[in-house]
Amino acid sequence: MELDLRAELAVLGVRSAPPLRRKAGAGPSDDGHWSVGGSSNAATLPIVADSPFELLEGGVLTRDGVVIEDALLEPIMRPRFYDLTTDDGIPFEQLARLHGTDVLATTVVQTCIRYTEESSRCRFCTIEQSLRAGATTQVKFPQQLAQVAKAAVELDGVRQVVMTTGTSNGVDRGAKHLAKCVEAILEAVPGLPIQIQIEPPLDLEWIQVLKDAGATAIGIHVESLDQAVRERWTPGKATVPLSRYDAAWLEAVRVFGRNRVSTYLLVGLGEDPDELVAGAERLIGMGVYPFVVPYRPLEGSLAHADGVPAPDPLTLTRVTRRVATALKAAGMRGADQGAGCAACGACSALCGEGG
Ligand code: SF4
């Protein structure tokens, strides 16, 4: 799919009722999930009632009622593991979700020290909304996730796991629980690639603990490299200085290796596009994959309540193209992360551009 079209779809969304969609949760996306042209490449797109794009029967895409040639989007069907429950009666669907075509994703702790007060909450995030709606549990226990992962691999062909967490107030920032979850999943499904996502631990030795537990890759997500933007959009996380992120990324590259570490960079938070690209290039030089995604106004988030719109598609296209070029020049492909959002690629247009 052409980058211009992919960027427009990511920002303007589609009119559709996809079978696979999560409502609210951690991070910047609660989109519907499709596979692009029936391939293993996935795309997550916002569902927008007045989008000019509409998906018809059979995955045919139209714009203002006109069919767009060669742009087939096939819905990803509800996986079979959603119908199972744990021994103590919790539906698997409440513990982990299918993302894209073959990713099992979960938020192991669904509460976050940053979310408690509006003054410290990330303005795009809805991590506790799904908990309040009763769609998930506050803590996912290692043995529960091991059961879910085994079923998801055996019944639905899941090939990697992404585990994020709300930030805890311990020095590990949630790493201890993540490490236990990694170990339990690998005991149930040896060799399954797993990415963990975490704020920089106060004690960086936790990064080694996560690697020793068996994690394949790590995401340490900053969202923006512009301190003024951070203070507006992620005021709680902005109290962690960028120098601390640099230290965590460097340690993570030392422990996990080059291109096994990633971060989200959001387009549409008001950052200068040239500075965003320059920052992404600096990260690439460090061996860190900058996963460039558009800001999405999620219902339930502070930014949505303020009416902050998604970025314009042209800016997203230009930034994505330049970052993809830098990634290609450095020989860094998302797929080579082994696991994680960059390996999945569904929320970004980077992998379609070879990044
Ligand atoms: S890129 Fe990350 S958040 Fe998006 S669908 Fe893939 S695993 Fe989920």
Boltz pocket constraint, residues with backbone or C-beta under 6 A from the ligand:
constraints:
  - pocket:
      binder: B
      contacts: [[A, 29], [A, 44], [A, 99], [A, 100], [A, 103], [A, 105], [A, 162], [A, 340], [A, 341], [A, 342], [A, 344], [A, 345], [A, 346], [A, 347], [A, 348]]
      max_distance: 6.0
